[in-house]
Amino acid sequence: MVRFIEWAAVLAVGAVLGGCVDPDTGVGQGSSTGWTGTASSGGGDGLEGSLDGVGVDETGVDPPAERSFFIAESMDFTNNGCIGTDVNDVTSTFRDALIDDGWVGTHAVEGQTAPSHFIDPMKKPFGLDAWAGDSTPLAVYAGHGWMDFIHWGTADDSPGVPRNKRCKVKFSDDVRLGAMAGGWAKAVVLMTSCTGRLACYESSLATSDTTQTFAFNNSPRIWGNAARWFYRKSKHMANRYAWLEAMDDRPGLGKNSPVVYTRAMNRPDALAIHRAARLADIELIPSANGTTWYAYTWVDHGLRGKCSPVPEECEGVDD
């Protein structure tokens, strides 16, 4: 049955991509705390996968609900103290689908959410991720972004927040999802521009310790129901195919370049989780807990939105 599902996923992705571009998968190893390790690619991408025996969560602290979420979204970037163009709502139907399936959580939009919700208090004293973005197994941010950054639409004028942290956070400096304070995030969805750029992965997203991260290698345009489609598809196929199939299409001309990253303690576990994990069964996905190995799958439709030039400090996956 697993084989049938995985092959069906491959056929479905091929249909969405119009038979022109195939998904590309790689494996690498780096540091779990930044980009001091050396990334290395590896072959072997089977279609079958199982989560049996690939790790357990042994934090010793009472966990949040297994099916819980923190979703934050910025849509209004006009006259709120932060710079950017307004964007459409892409999380409401996602939230509704989760709640319909018994999930619980927080949906914070516009001024209800702030960059501090994704900043670790062990990195910056005003960080609140232990009570927000890193307090549940699923963390979501939708808004604007860039390589190593995510951007909010409403400035945070709370006391103690420096001016350069009122509208944005920097992954390499501020964000430690799945680690340090909080430490509960396992799956992170970033519906933002350029944040998933392969050329910056080791120096940005890899500084967190989440099991799976879903992002974009380019600047996407996202349908309002796309995240809901991703979740529903994850009931029938692995996340890496569900994300590509739901997020590849974009309103207007061209295609998005979605990417999925999976982290684990060793190469076999990274591949096993990458091949089998499903958001709809998030309780079966182990926490990363100090990982060094990663696997990734993406589809290259070019850098629409011009996610370039790559900053000099960026360290990416190995080609």
C-alpha positions as CSV (number, residue, x, y, z in Angstrom):
1,M,0.0,0.0,0.0
2,V,2.8,2.4,0.8
3,R,4.4,1.7,-2.6
4,F,1.1,2.5,-4.3
5,I,0.7,5.8,-2.5
6,E,4.3,6.9,-3.2
7,W,4.1,6.0,-6.9
8,A,0.7,7.8,-7.1
9,A,2.4,10.9,-5.6
10,V,5.1,10.8,-8.3
11,L,2.6,10.6,-11.0
12,A,0.6,13.5,-9.5
13,V,3.6,15.7,-9.2
14,G,4.5,15.0,-12.8
15,A,1.1,16.0,-13.9
16,V,1.2,19.3,-12.0
17,L,4.6,20.1,-13.3
18,G,3.4,19.5,-16.8
19,G,6.1,16.9,-17.4
20,C,8.7,19.6,-17.9
21,V,10.6,19.7,-14.6
22,D,11.2,16.8,-12.2
23,P,11.6,17.2,-8.5
24,D,15.2,17.0,-7.3
25,T,16.3,15.4,-4.1
26,G,19.6,15.6,-2.2
27,V,21.1,14.6,1.1
28,G,23.7,16.4,3.2
29,Q,25.4,16.7,6.6
30,G,26.2,19.9,8.5
31,S,26.2,21.4,11.9
32,S,23.1,21.4,14.0
33,T,23.9,24.8,15.4
34,G,24.8,26.8,12.3
35,W,26.9,26.4,9.2
36,T,30.3,25.4,10.5
37,G,29.8,21.9,9.1
38,T,30.5,20.9,5.5
39,A,27.5,20.0,3.4
40,S,27.8,16.9,1.2
41,S,25.4,15.5,-1.3
42,G,24.4,11.9,-1.5
43,G,22.4,9.8,-3.9
44,G,19.7,7.2,-3.4
45,D,16.1,8.4,-3.3
46,G,13.7,5.5,-2.9
47,L,10.0,5.8,-3.1
48,E,9.0,3.7,-0.1
49,G,9.2,5.0,3.4
50,S,8.2,4.2,7.0
51,L,8.6,6.1,10.3
52,D,9.0,2.9,12.3
53,G,12.0,3.1,14.5
54,V,13.4,6.5,13.4
55,G,13.6,8.2,16.7
56,V,11.6,9.1,19.8
57,D,10.8,12.4,21.6
58,E,12.5,12.2,25.1
59,T,12.4,15.8,26.3
60,G,11.2,15.0,29.8
61,V,8.7,17.9,29.8
62,D,5.0,17.7,29.4
63,P,4.4,18.3,25.7
64,P,1.8,20.5,24.0
65,A,-1.1,18.7,22.3
66,E,0.2,16.5,19.6
67,R,-2.0,18.1,17.0
68,S,-1.6,21.8,17.8
69,F,-0.5,24.8,15.9
70,F,0.7,28.4,16.0
71,I,-0.1,30.3,12.8
72,A,0.9,33.9,12.2
73,E,0.2,35.9,9.1
74,S,0.8,39.5,7.9
75,M,-1.2,40.7,5.0
76,D,-1.5,44.5,5.5
77,F,1.9,46.2,5.0
78,T,0.4,49.7,4.4
79,N,1.1,52.5,7.0
80,N,1.7,50.1,9.9
81,G,5.4,50.9,10.4
82,C,6.8,48.2,8.2
83,I,7.6,48.3,4.4
84,G,6.1,46.0,1.9
85,T,3.2,45.4,-0.5
86,D,-0.1,43.9,0.8
87,V,-0.6,40.2,0.3
88,N,-3.6,37.9,0.2
89,D,-4.8,35.7,3.1
90,V,-3.3,32.2,2.7
91,T,-3.8,30.7,6.2
92,S,-7.5,31.0,7.1
93,T,-8.7,27.9,5.2
94,F,-5.6,26.0,6.4
95,R,-6.6,26.8,10.0
96,D,-10.2,25.7,9.4
97,A,-9.1,22.4,7.9
98,L,-6.9,21.7,10.9
99,I,-9.6,22.6,13.4
100,D,-12.1,20.4,11.5
101,D,-9.7,17.5,12.1
102,G,-9.4,18.2,15.9
103,W,-6.3,20.3,16.0
104,V,-6.1,23.1,18.5
105,G,-4.0,26.3,18.4
106,T,-3.6,30.0,17.9
107,H,-4.2,32.0,14.7
108,A,-2.6,35.4,15.0
109,V,-2.9,37.9,12.2
110,E,-1.7,41.5,11.5
111,G,-1.0,43.3,14.8
112,Q,-1.8,40.3,16.8
113,T,1.5,38.8,15.8
114,A,5.1,40.2,16.0
115,P,8.6,39.2,15.1
116,S,9.2,38.3,18.8
117,H,6.9,35.4,18.3
118,F,9.6,33.6,16.4
119,I,12.6,34.9,18.3
120,D,14.1,32.7,20.9
121,P,14.4,34.4,24.4
122,M,17.8,32.6,24.8
123,K,19.0,34.6,21.7
124,K,17.3,37.9,22.4
125,P,15.7,38.9,25.8
126,F,12.5,40.1,24.2
127,G,11.9,36.8,22.3
128,L,8.6,35.1,22.9
129,D,8.9,31.9,20.7
130,A,8.5,29.6,23.8
131,W,4.9,30.9,24.1
132,A,4.3,31.3,20.4
133,G,6.2,29.9,17.3
134,D,8.1,27.2,19.2
135,S,5.3,26.2,21.6
136,T,3.5,23.7,19.3
137,P,4.5,21.0,16.9
138,L,3.3,23.0,13.8
139,A,4.5,26.6,13.3
140,V,3.4,28.7,10.4
141,Y,4.3,32.2,9.2
142,A,2.9,33.8,6.1
143,G,3.9,37.3,4.9
144,H,7.0,38.7,3.3
145,G,10.5,37.3,3.5
146,W,14.0,37.2,2.1
147,M,17.1,34.9,2.4
148,D,17.6,34.4,6.1
149,F,14.7,36.8,7.0
150,I,10.9,36.9,7.5
151,H,9.1,40.2,7.6
152,W,6.0,41.4,9.4
153,G,3.4,44.1,8.3
154,T,2.9,45.8,11.6
155,A,5.8,47.2,13.6
156,D,6.3,45.9,17.1
157,D,6.7,48.9,19.4
158,S,6.9,46.9,22.7
159,P,9.4,48.2,25.2
160,G,12.8,46.6,24.9
161,V,12.4,45.7,21.2
162,P,15.2,47.4,19.2
163,R,14.3,49.3,16.0
164,N,15.9,46.6,13.7
165,K,13.8,43.9,15.2
166,R,10.4,45.6,15.0
167,C,9.5,44.4,11.5
168,K,11.7,41.3,10.8
169,V,13.7,38.5,12.3
170,K,16.9,36.9,11.0
171,F,17.1,33.1,11.2
172,S,20.8,33.0,11.7
173,D,20.8,35.5,14.6
174,D,17.3,35.2,16.3
175,V,15.5,32.0,15.4
176,R,16.0,28.6,17.0
177,L,12.8,26.7,16.4
178,G,12.7,23.2,17.8
179,A,15.6,24.1,20.2
180,M,16.5,26.2,23.2
181,A,13.5,27.8,24.8
182,G,10.2,26.2,23.8
183,G,11.7,23.5,21.5
184,W,8.4,22.0,20.5
185,A,8.2,22.9,16.8
186,K,8.6,19.9,14.5
187,A,7.1,21.1,11.2
188,V,7.5,24.7,10.0
189,V,5.6,26.2,7.1
190,L,7.0,29.5,5.7
191,M,4.8,31.1,3.0
192,T,7.3,33.9,2.3
193,S,9.6,34.9,-0.5
194,C,13.1,33.4,-0.8
195,T,13.4,32.1,2.8
196,G,13.9,28.5,1.6
197,R,16.7,29.4,-0.9
198,L,18.9,26.4,-1.2
199,A,21.9,28.7,-1.5
200,C,21.4,29.9,2.1
201,Y,20.0,26.8,3.8
202,E,23.0,25.8,6.1
203,S,23.4,29.4,7.3
204,S,19.7,30.2,7.9
205,L,17.0,27.5,8.3
206,A,19.5,24.9,9.4
207,T,20.3,26.9,12.5
208,S,16.9,25.7,13.9
209,D,16.3,22.1,14.9
210,T,12.9,21.3,13.3
211,T,12.3,18.0,11.6
212,Q,10.7,19.4,8.5
213,T,10.6,22.9,6.9
214,F,8.4,23.8,4.0
215,A,9.4,27.0,2.1
216,F,10.2,28.5,-1.4
217,N,13.4,28.8,-3.3
218,N,11.9,31.8,-5.2
219,S,9.3,34.5,-4.6
220,P,6.0,32.8,-4.7
221,R,2.4,33.8,-5.5
222,I,0.2,31.6,-3.4
223,W,-3.4,30.7,-3.8
224,G,-5.6,31.3,-0.8
225,N,-6.4,27.6,-0.5
226,A,-3.0,26.2,-1.2
227,A,-2.0,25.5,2.4
228,R,-5.3,23.7,2.9
229,W,-4.6,21.6,-0.2
230,F,-1.2,20.8,1.2
231,Y,-2.6,19.5,4.5
232,R,-5.4,17.5,2.8
233,K,-2.9,16.0,0.3
234,S,-0.7,15.0,3.2
235,K,-3.4,12.5,4.3
236,H,-2.6,10.5,1.2
237,M,1.0,11.2,0.3
238,A,4.3,12.1,1.9
239,N,4.8,15.8,2.8
240,R,7.5,16.3,0.2
241,Y,5.1,15.5,-2.6
242,A,2.1,17.1,-1.0
243,W,4.0,20.4,-0.6
244,L,5.3,20.4,-4.2
245,E,2.0,19.5,-5.7
246,A,0.0,22.1,-3.7
247,M,2.5,25.0,-4.0
248,D,3.9,24.5,-7.5
249,D,1.0,26.3,-9.1
250,R,0.7,30.1,-8.8
251,P,-1.8,32.7,-9.9
252,G,-0.8,34.5,-13.1
253,L,2.2,33.5,-15.1
254,G,4.9,31.1,-14.2
255,K,5.4,28.6,-11.4
256,N,6.6,28.6,-7.8
257,S,9.7,26.7,-6.7
258,P,8.7,25.0,-3.5
259,V,11.2,23.1,-1.3
260,V,11.0,20.7,1.6
261,Y,13.8,20.1,4.1
262,T,14.0,17.2,6.5
263,R,16.5,16.9,9.4
264,A,17.4,13.8,11.5
265,M,20.3,12.3,13.5
266,N,21.7,10.2,10.7
267,R,21.4,9.7,6.9
268,P,19.0,6.7,7.0
269,D,16.6,8.5,9.4
270,A,16.7,11.7,7.3
271,L,15.7,9.8,4.2
272,A,13.1,7.6,6.0
273,I,11.3,10.6,7.5
274,H,11.7,12.6,4.3
275,R,10.0,9.8,2.3
276,A,7.2,9.0,4.8
277,A,6.3,12.0,7.0
278,R,2.8,13.4,6.6
279,L,1.5,16.6,8.3
280,A,-1.9,15.0,8.8
281,D,-0.1,12.4,11.0
282,I,2.2,14.9,12.8
283,E,2.1,12.9,16.0
284,L,4.2,10.2,14.2
285,I,6.9,12.6,13.2
286,P,9.8,12.5,15.7
287,S,11.4,15.7,17.0
288,A,14.8,16.6,15.5
289,N,16.7,16.9,18.8
290,G,20.3,17.9,17.8
291,T,20.4,16.8,14.2
292,T,23.2,17.1,11.6
293,W,21.8,15.3,8.6
294,Y,19.3,16.7,6.2
295,A,17.4,15.7,3.0
296,Y,15.6,18.0,0.7
297,T,13.3,17.9,-2.3
298,W,12.4,20.8,-4.5
299,V,11.4,21.7,-8.0
300,D,13.2,24.4,-9.9
301,H,11.0,26.9,-11.8
302,G,13.6,29.6,-11.7
303,L,14.0,32.6,-9.4
304,R,10.8,34.5,-10.1
305,G,10.9,37.5,-7.8
306,K,14.7,37.7,-8.2
307,C,15.9,36.1,-4.9
308,S,19.3,37.4,-5.6
309,P,22.1,38.3,-5.2
310,V,22.9,35.7,-2.6
311,P,24.5,37.3,0.5
312,E,28.2,36.6,0.9
313,E,27.6,35.1,4.4
314,C,25.2,32.5,3.0
315,E,26.1,28.8,3.0
316,G,23.9,26.5,1.1
317,V,23.3,22.8,0.4
318,D,25.9,21.1,-1.7
319,D,25.1,20.8,-5.4
